[in-house]
Amino acid sequence: MNEQPPFCPDWASPPGDTISDVLKELDISLERFATQLGIPVSQAEMLLSGELTLTNKIAMALAEVLGSTPGFWMTREVQYQESKNFIEGRERDNEYKNWVRTLPISEMVKFGWISLSGLKVGDKAYPLLSYFNVPSVNAWIETYENLNREVAFRTSATFNEQIGAIAAWIRQGEIEAEKISCRDWQKESFQNALADIRKLTRKKEPREFLPSLVDICANCGVAVIVVRAPKGCRASGATKFLSPNKALLQLSFRYLSDDHFWFTFFHEAAHLILHDKKFAFLEEERVSSNKEESEADAFAGKVLIPEYYQAALHSLGADAKKVMRFARDIGISPGIVVGQMQHIGLIPPHYLNKLKTRLRWG
């Protein structure tokens, strides 16, 4: 004989439903019922709605006022709590499953950010919540989905569609930044250090320049992190203050040429120097611009090629030898010169790209 599956209703009926039926049948008003039960009317209303848990004392009073036995009324309460817990648990499981599906799970595992080996979809929520350092999906939403209010001047219309991937990327940056010991944030020191950082642009391999970049910035209170962006995250850079004395400057592997990497770095540095500490900044594929982004672009451009070199820059034309000589003379990579010439329209986007260095990340 086949066993019947347990009855799992989509509703939960509190004892108050039965109480209301009996009160109606006996023509007893709510006020009279509350008096007979020895509780305020407000509590009687809560009992009928299921907001007030039925205790042994109340069960005994119900048996005297309405009939039946205390055991009957306690059984009704137990059934109600079990049904309610089942429904809430199922809703929570569905919420978890839907949330998990918004995250780039496979790449988070591939990149070594998290281990979910052997777990079913519904069980993945708990280690993922631990990764994000939040106790629940609602807390994650409050922390990360509302990032679209906290991220000042974001530029992509697809921000909300990417929020799971963006949150995973930003969180990994926060985790790695915790490992970097920094001095207290000093804006003036950081701005002065940009001249030394600029010299690193002539190094062609990340393994050659990245340790120095991290050290210089850490001495000014900035944790520089390079984190590969998972699928769905189009971010190239982000900045935020992790505390009043420690800033995060996060870059991705999204752009593989030296001109994009370094321009993004100095653009993010500009946000830390020029703009309010209470805001976070996230750079995605630009579909619009605004005052703050334009200021950061201008700042980055002037650090890379100061104004007193602009006349010489405009006179280079599409001559590779002149570009290389100019780059050497002013102490930056030829690829950055080419990128800036393309950016301001001195040469077409497909000219002189062979002078750019393709960065190889380990």
Secondary structure, 3 states (H helix, E strand, C coil): CCCCCCCCCCCCCCHHHHHHHHHHHHCCCHHHHHHHHCCCHHHHHHHHHCCCCCCHHHHHHHHHHHCCCHHHHHHHHHHHHHHHHHHHHHHHHHHHHHHHCCCCHHHHHHCCCCCCCCCCHHHCHHHHHHHHCCCCHHHHHHHHHCHHHHECCCCCCCCHHHHHHHHHHHHHHHHHHCCCCCCCCCHHHHHHHHHHHHHHHHCCCHHHHHHHHHHHHHCCCEEEEECCCCCCCCCCEEEEEEECCEEEEEECCCCCEHHHHHHHHHHHHHHHHHCCCCCEEEECCCCCCCHHHHHHHHHHHHHHCCHHHHHHHHCCCCCHHHHHHHHHHHCCCHHHHHHHHHHCCCCCCCCCHHHCCECCCC
